[in-house]
Amino acid sequence: MNSQPLAPHESLELHEFLNFKTLCLAKSKLMQGIVFDQELKDLMQKDVEQTTQAIADVQAIYARAPFQAPVPQNRPTPILN
């Protein structure tokens, strides 16, 4: 695989895709608990497995993003009033 860094717009699109797939995965996992048809449960389980693999694959590509947000040393003081 080519190891060129991603362009900023590609990184953003991958980030949006990862967010979408993560939400889909959460929904499939949650919906399995209320489904009673075994065939549908099996399909949903297959979707969970495929989505998990897709997320792992995209995360490997996303690691080539050209930028990262800096982690601050100190957290800001929360405003309580």
PyMOL commands that place a pseudoatom at each C-alpha (Angstrom):
pseudoatom trace, name=CA, resn=MET, resi=1, chain=A, elem=C, hetatm=0, pos=[0.000, 0.000, 0.000]
pseudoatom trace, name=CA, resn=ASN, resi=2, chain=A, elem=C, hetatm=0, pos=[1.172, 3.489, -0.801]
pseudoatom trace, name=CA, resn=SER, resi=3, chain=A, elem=C, hetatm=0, pos=[2.351, 5.339, 2.307]
pseudoatom trace, name=CA, resn=GLN, resi=4, chain=A, elem=C, hetatm=0, pos=[1.661, 8.893, 1.138]
pseudoatom trace, name=CA, resn=PRO, resi=5, chain=A, elem=C, hetatm=0, pos=[-0.030, 11.081, 3.735]
pseudoatom trace, name=CA, resn=LEU, resi=6, chain=A, elem=C, hetatm=0, pos=[-3.659, 11.901, 3.201]
pseudoatom trace, name=CA, resn=ALA, resi=7, chain=A, elem=C, hetatm=0, pos=[-4.817, 15.302, 2.051]
pseudoatom trace, name=CA, resn=PRO, resi=8, chain=A, elem=C, hetatm=0, pos=[-6.745, 17.304, 4.664]
pseudoatom trace, name=CA, resn=HIS, resi=9, chain=A, elem=C, hetatm=0, pos=[-10.077, 16.852, 2.857]
pseudoatom trace, name=CA, resn=GLU, resi=10, chain=A, elem=C, hetatm=0, pos=[-9.484, 13.084, 2.641]
pseudoatom trace, name=CA, resn=SER, resi=11, chain=A, elem=C, hetatm=0, pos=[-8.770, 12.960, 6.359]
pseudoatom trace, name=CA, resn=LEU, resi=12, chain=A, elem=C, hetatm=0, pos=[-11.982, 14.846, 7.085]
pseudoatom trace, name=CA, resn=GLU, resi=13, chain=A, elem=C, hetatm=0, pos=[-14.034, 12.519, 4.877]
pseudoatom trace, name=CA, resn=LEU, resi=14, chain=A, elem=C, hetatm=0, pos=[-12.520, 9.454, 6.562]
pseudoatom trace, name=CA, resn=HIS, resi=15, chain=A, elem=C, hetatm=0, pos=[-13.307, 10.966, 9.946]
pseudoatom trace, name=CA, resn=GLU, resi=16, chain=A, elem=C, hetatm=0, pos=[-16.931, 11.493, 8.930]
pseudoatom trace, name=CA, resn=PHE, resi=17, chain=A, elem=C, hetatm=0, pos=[-17.095, 7.940, 7.562]
pseudoatom trace, name=CA, resn=LEU, resi=18, chain=A, elem=C, hetatm=0, pos=[-15.702, 6.526, 10.820]
pseudoatom trace, name=CA, resn=ASN, resi=19, chain=A, elem=C, hetatm=0, pos=[-18.298, 8.461, 12.817]
pseudoatom trace, name=CA, resn=PHE, resi=20, chain=A, elem=C, hetatm=0, pos=[-21.077, 7.144, 10.585]
pseudoatom trace, name=CA, resn=LYS, resi=21, chain=A, elem=C, hetatm=0, pos=[-19.896, 3.521, 10.754]
pseudoatom trace, name=CA, resn=THR, resi=22, chain=A, elem=C, hetatm=0, pos=[-19.493, 3.751, 14.535]
pseudoatom trace, name=CA, resn=LEU, resi=23, chain=A, elem=C, hetatm=0, pos=[-23.094, 4.946, 14.874]
pseudoatom trace, name=CA, resn=CYS, resi=24, chain=A, elem=C, hetatm=0, pos=[-24.284, 2.151, 12.568]
pseudoatom trace, name=CA, resn=LEU, resi=25, chain=A, elem=C, hetatm=0, pos=[-22.397, -0.399, 14.655]
pseudoatom trace, name=CA, resn=ALA, resi=26, chain=A, elem=C, hetatm=0, pos=[-23.922, 0.883, 17.887]
pseudoatom trace, name=CA, resn=LYS, resi=27, chain=A, elem=C, hetatm=0, pos=[-27.407, 0.805, 16.384]
pseudoatom trace, name=CA, resn=SER, resi=28, chain=A, elem=C, hetatm=0, pos=[-26.998, -2.760, 15.086]
pseudoatom trace, name=CA, resn=LYS, resi=29, chain=A, elem=C, hetatm=0, pos=[-25.724, -3.972, 18.449]
pseudoatom trace, name=CA, resn=LEU, resi=30, chain=A, elem=C, hetatm=0, pos=[-28.559, -2.279, 20.332]
pseudoatom trace, name=CA, resn=MET, resi=31, chain=A, elem=C, hetatm=0, pos=[-31.266, -3.461, 17.940]
pseudoatom trace, name=CA, resn=GLN, resi=32, chain=A, elem=C, hetatm=0, pos=[-30.185, -7.093, 18.324]
pseudoatom trace, name=CA, resn=GLY, resi=33, chain=A, elem=C, hetatm=0, pos=[-31.587, -7.008, 21.844]
pseudoatom trace, name=CA, resn=ILE, resi=34, chain=A, elem=C, hetatm=0, pos=[-35.137, -6.256, 20.697]
pseudoatom trace, name=CA, resn=VAL, resi=35, chain=A, elem=C, hetatm=0, pos=[-35.286, -8.490, 17.618]
pseudoatom trace, name=CA, resn=PHE, resi=36, chain=A, elem=C, hetatm=0, pos=[-36.909, -11.892, 18.045]
pseudoatom trace, name=CA, resn=ASP, resi=37, chain=A, elem=C, hetatm=0, pos=[-36.536, -13.339, 14.551]
pseudoatom trace, name=CA, resn=GLN, resi=38, chain=A, elem=C, hetatm=0, pos=[-33.402, -15.512, 14.494]
pseudoatom trace, name=CA, resn=GLU, resi=39, chain=A, elem=C, hetatm=0, pos=[-32.755, -14.937, 10.801]
pseudoatom trace, name=CA, resn=LEU, resi=40, chain=A, elem=C, hetatm=0, pos=[-32.800, -11.181, 11.317]
pseudoatom trace, name=CA, resn=LYS, resi=41, chain=A, elem=C, hetatm=0, pos=[-30.554, -11.512, 14.378]
pseudoatom trace, name=CA, resn=ASP, resi=42, chain=A, elem=C, hetatm=0, pos=[-28.065, -13.500, 12.300]
pseudoatom trace, name=CA, resn=LEU, resi=43, chain=A, elem=C, hetatm=0, pos=[-28.074, -10.819, 9.604]
pseudoatom trace, name=CA, resn=MET, resi=44, chain=A, elem=C, hetatm=0, pos=[-27.540, -8.138, 12.209]
pseudoatom trace, name=CA, resn=GLN, resi=45, chain=A, elem=C, hetatm=0, pos=[-24.674, -10.084, 13.770]
pseudoatom trace, name=CA, resn=LYS, resi=46, chain=A, elem=C, hetatm=0, pos=[-23.071, -10.422, 10.338]
pseudoatom trace, name=CA, resn=ASP, resi=47, chain=A, elem=C, hetatm=0, pos=[-23.468, -6.646, 9.898]
pseudoatom trace, name=CA, resn=VAL, resi=48, chain=A, elem=C, hetatm=0, pos=[-21.783, -6.063, 13.267]
pseudoatom trace, name=CA, resn=GLU, resi=49, chain=A, elem=C, hetatm=0, pos=[-18.831, -8.248, 12.290]
pseudoatom trace, name=CA, resn=GLN, resi=50, chain=A, elem=C, hetatm=0, pos=[-18.434, -6.632, 8.860]
pseudoatom trace, name=CA, resn=THR, resi=51, chain=A, elem=C, hetatm=0, pos=[-18.757, -3.115, 10.256]
pseudoatom trace, name=CA, resn=THR, resi=52, chain=A, elem=C, hetatm=0, pos=[-16.173, -3.860, 12.947]
pseudoatom trace, name=CA, resn=GLN, resi=53, chain=A, elem=C, hetatm=0, pos=[-13.761, -5.043, 10.258]
pseudoatom trace, name=CA, resn=ALA, resi=54, chain=A, elem=C, hetatm=0, pos=[-14.493, -1.997, 8.072]
pseudoatom trace, name=CA, resn=ILE, resi=55, chain=A, elem=C, hetatm=0, pos=[-13.799, 0.341, 10.992]
pseudoatom trace, name=CA, resn=ALA, resi=56, chain=A, elem=C, hetatm=0, pos=[-10.478, -1.383, 11.682]
pseudoatom trace, name=CA, resn=ASP, resi=57, chain=A, elem=C, hetatm=0, pos=[-9.502, -1.123, 8.007]
pseudoatom trace, name=CA, resn=VAL, resi=58, chain=A, elem=C, hetatm=0, pos=[-10.377, 2.565, 7.798]
pseudoatom trace, name=CA, resn=GLN, resi=59, chain=A, elem=C, hetatm=0, pos=[-8.579, 3.331, 11.070]
pseudoatom trace, name=CA, resn=ALA, resi=60, chain=A, elem=C, hetatm=0, pos=[-5.390, 1.934, 9.527]
pseudoatom trace, name=CA, resn=ILE, resi=61, chain=A, elem=C, hetatm=0, pos=[-5.767, 4.363, 6.618]
pseudoatom trace, name=CA, resn=TYR, resi=62, chain=A, elem=C, hetatm=0, pos=[-6.767, 7.220, 8.915]
pseudoatom trace, name=CA, resn=ALA, resi=63, chain=A, elem=C, hetatm=0, pos=[-3.466, 6.815, 10.777]
pseudoatom trace, name=CA, resn=ARG, resi=64, chain=A, elem=C, hetatm=0, pos=[-1.824, 8.481, 7.760]
pseudoatom trace, name=CA, resn=ALA, resi=65, chain=A, elem=C, hetatm=0, pos=[-3.715, 11.732, 8.354]
pseudoatom trace, name=CA, resn=PRO, resi=66, chain=A, elem=C, hetatm=0, pos=[-1.331, 14.692, 8.045]
pseudoatom trace, name=CA, resn=PHE, resi=67, chain=A, elem=C, hetatm=0, pos=[-2.539, 16.450, 11.180]
pseudoatom trace, name=CA, resn=GLN, resi=68, chain=A, elem=C, hetatm=0, pos=[-3.465, 15.686, 14.731]
pseudoatom trace, name=CA, resn=ALA, resi=69, chain=A, elem=C, hetatm=0, pos=[-5.055, 17.837, 17.373]
pseudoatom trace, name=CA, resn=PRO, resi=70, chain=A, elem=C, hetatm=0, pos=[-2.573, 18.713, 20.114]
pseudoatom trace, name=CA, resn=VAL, resi=71, chain=A, elem=C, hetatm=0, pos=[-3.417, 17.396, 23.557]
pseudoatom trace, name=CA, resn=PRO, resi=72, chain=A, elem=C, hetatm=0, pos=[-3.302, 20.224, 26.112]
pseudoatom trace, name=CA, resn=GLN, resi=73, chain=A, elem=C, hetatm=0, pos=[-1.159, 19.732, 29.194]
pseudoatom trace, name=CA, resn=ASN, resi=74, chain=A, elem=C, hetatm=0, pos=[-3.747, 21.284, 31.540]
pseudoatom trace, name=CA, resn=ARG, resi=75, chain=A, elem=C, hetatm=0, pos=[-7.476, 21.083, 31.309]
pseudoatom trace, name=CA, resn=PRO, resi=76, chain=A, elem=C, hetatm=0, pos=[-9.417, 24.340, 31.447]
pseudoatom trace, name=CA, resn=THR, resi=77, chain=A, elem=C, hetatm=0, pos=[-11.208, 25.184, 34.668]
pseudoatom trace, name=CA, resn=PRO, resi=78, chain=A, elem=C, hetatm=0, pos=[-14.960, 24.595, 34.240]
pseudoatom trace, name=CA, resn=ILE, resi=79, chain=A, elem=C, hetatm=0, pos=[-17.347, 27.471, 34.762]
pseudoatom trace, name=CA, resn=LEU, resi=80, chain=A, elem=C, hetatm=0, pos=[-19.863, 26.366, 37.375]
pseudoatom trace, name=CA, resn=ASN, resi=81, chain=A, elem=C, hetatm=0, pos=[-22.052, 29.458, 37.634]
for i in range(1, 81): cmd.bond("trace and resi %d" % i, "trace and resi %d" % (i + 1))
show_as sticks, trace
zoom trace
